[in-house]
Amino acid sequence: MILRKYGIKLRSLGVHDLELLRKKRNSSFVRNRMVYQEEISQKQQLEWYKNLDPATNLYLIIENNDTSCGLINIKNINPDTGNSESGLFIWKEDLTRSHLPVLASWLLSETGYGIAGGPGTEIKVLKSNNSAIEFNKKMGFNITREENDIVFMYQSKKSFSEATRSSRERFLQGRKEGHEIDLSFNDHENDDFILANFLKLTDQHKDLRKTISDRHYSFTITF
């Protein structure tokens, strides 16, 4: 699956991405900011990927100008409540200070709430990572508890919309693109499953879903 909006692209993580992802995840710049700080082996990475359930986990490579530069995810989706966990990291240091993390977060949150219909998502951040805590507050996350050196934060659809809607509207002003997320389903191993799930989830909002061509859709965001 490929998601496009705000001038960036999020695409489904594939097996061909794993070695690049592992090396970037193991870099000291990324690893020292993560809750889990052990280095990851090739075997561990492959086993992790093989065990991902597409029904409850969505991992996407962040692309900027056709260059892979980060990873964003919704994971451990609870089938009963719809709540999930999420995460994001950018491995190009100069881009961490750009609009890219913001745009990727906006796009994934719009997908999670507008299309998947989830009520909220939780993240874990190191207490020492003040910049990440402040960034996520601007995305509508609120601190719910602290355990040892970890801060837990929760974002709901309402808190995301209240925190970001005016900024998203301003960003789109004067741009050719509108409020629609562009979705295409190509040849990723899970695309048939994800496409079927997308159509099922959006059947009650057919007025917001537009078919562009075979396996290519747009979905309007209204919040």
N, C-alpha and C positions, 0 to 999 in steps of 0.2 A: 504494500500500500504506500502511496505517496500523498502527502498533504501539502498543499501550497496556500499561503496567504502571507501578507505583510512582507512580500519580497523574499521570503525564505522557503526552504523545502525541508520537510521531515519525511524520511523514508524508512520502511521496515528494516530492522537489523537483519543482515544475512550472514551465512557462514563465511562468505568471502571478506566480511568486515572484522572477523574475530581477532586476527593477529594484530591488526592496527589498533583495535579497541583495547586489547590486552596490554600492548606496549604503552599506550597513552594512559590507561588506568593505573599502570604500575609506575609511571613517572612520579618523581617526588613532588612535582607541582600539584598533581591531582591527588595522589595517595595521601599526602599529609593533611588534606582537607576533608577526608572521608572518615566515616565512622569505622568502617572496616579498613585497616591499614596494612594488612599482610599482602605480600606480593602474590600474584595469581599466576599459576603455571599454565602451559598450553593445555594439559590434560584437564585441569580444573575448569578452564574456560569452556572447552568443548563439552564437558559433562553438564555444566551449567546451561549451556545453550540447548543441548538435546532435551533437557528436562523442563524447558519453558512450555507452559500450557498457553496456547494462543487465546483460550477462552478467558483467562484471568491475568494475562501479562501482555503488555504492548511496549516494546522497546524500539525506539526510532533514532536513526542517525540524523543529526542536524547538519544540513548543508547550507553553505553560504557561497554564492558565486560558483556553484558546482564543486565545492571543496568540502570534504567531510571535516567537521571541526568540533563535534560534541555528541553527546548522547542524552536523550530524555526518555522518561518512561512513566507509565502507569502500571503498577504491579499489584499482585495479591488482591485482586478485585473480589470482594465478598459477594457470592452469588445470592445471598439472602438480603443483605442491606444495601449493596451497591457501593459501599465505601471501599476505598483503595489506599495504597501507598504510592508515592511518586518521588521522582528524583531527577536531577539534571547536573551535568558537568560539561564544561567547555575545556578542551585541552590546548587551545591556542591562547596563550596568556594575554596577548594584546586584545583579543576579542572578548575577554571577560569584562572589559571596561567599555564595551560597545553596547549598542542596542540589541545585539543578537540574543543574549540570554532572556531579555524581556520579551522579545518577539516570539521566541520558541515557547516560552511559558504561556504567553497569551494563546498561541495556536493550540497547544495541547490541552489547556484548560477549556477552551471553547469546544474542542472535540469531546473531551470527557463529559462536560455538562450538557452541551447542546445536542450531541449525537448519541453518546452512550447513556446519558441521563443519570449519571452518578450524582449522589447527594453531596459528597465531599471526599477529600483526600488528606492523608497525613504524611508528613515528612519528618526525618530525624536529622538534626544538625549538631555538629560539635559546638558546645557552649563557647569555645574559644574562637569560633568562626563568626565574628561579629558582622562581617560584610554579608555573609550568606543569610544571617538572621534578619538583618535590615532589608536586604533584597526581597526576601520572602514576605516580610510584613507589607511591602509595597504591592505584592501580588495578592494580598488579602488573607495571608496566613496569620493565625494568632497562636501564641504560645499556650499550650494546654497543661504541660507538666515538664518537670526536669528530673532526670535520673542520672546520678553521678555526673559525668561530663557530657551528657547528651540532652539536647532540648527537643521536645516534641511539639510540632506545630500542626494546626488543622486549618484547612481552607474549605469553605462551602461555596456552592454556586452563588449564593447571595453575597458573601463577603468578597468573592472574586469580582463580581459585577460592580459592587459598590467601590472597590478599590481601584479598578482599572478602566471602567467604561468610558469615562471622559477622556482618558489618555488614548485609548484605542480609537475613539471617534476622531480625535485631533490628528492622530497618525494617518488615518485613512483620508482625511480631507485633501483634496487636490490630486489624489492618486487615481489611476485608472481602475484599480480593483475596488470592489465594494465590500459588503459585509459577508460575502460568501467564502466558505472553505472549499477549495478545489480538491477533489479526491479521485485518484485513479488506482486501479487494481490491475497489476501487470503480471509478472511471472514469478513473484515470490512464492515460496512453498506454502505459505499460509493464506495467500490472497483469496482463494476460493472460499475458504471458511470465513475470513474477515468480511468479504463482500456480502455473503449471505447474511451475516450478522448485522451488517450496516443496513441492509434493506429491511430486515425484520425490525430493527430498532427504530427506523425512521418511517415506518408505514403509517404511524399515527400523525406524522407531520409531513405528509406528501406535498402540502402547499409550500414547504420550505425546501424540499428536495427537487432538484432538476437533473434530468438525464441529458448529458451533453453528447455522449456516444456510448457504444458498448463498453462497459466497465469503466466509465468516466462520468462523474457526477459533480454537482455542487450542492452545498447546503448552506442556507442563510442563517446567520446568527442574529438573534433578536434581543439579547440581554447584555 
